[in-house]
């Protein structure tokens, strides 16, 4: 099966906001021969993309000015 990595997150603030998934290096497109620094960087980028995909959130930021008083 080769080397694997498990991603996991949970939120203490939002009930049910948790996930765990295990991937092979091959599935993630990672070379087992990467040095530790390069591997850490690649895994960090892949993990962030995985979390965003799992959260599947949308957001907006709305600003408003206070109307002048007459």
Helices and strands as residue ranges (DSSP letters): E 4-10, E 18-24, H 25-28, H 36-55
